[in-house]
Amino acid sequence: MGSGSRSNNTLVVPQANQALDQLKLEIAQELGIQVPQDGYYGNMATRDTGAIGGHITRRLVEIAQQQLAGQFK
């Protein structure tokens, strides 16, 4: 799903692509946003794709903060 959306980006961990796609689906479901079956987001409202992206960023920051907090205890 949406592999073309990150085609110009090189992931440090290539396996992260699948995890990011899964996270995208989970967040879209939580927000009640229908994800296109074909994985093409070009026909979606900018507001919806922005909401998904914003929540992904928040979730990744939370995960990083939890990991950092665990290292310094």
Beta strands, then each sheet from edge to edge (+ up, - down):
end
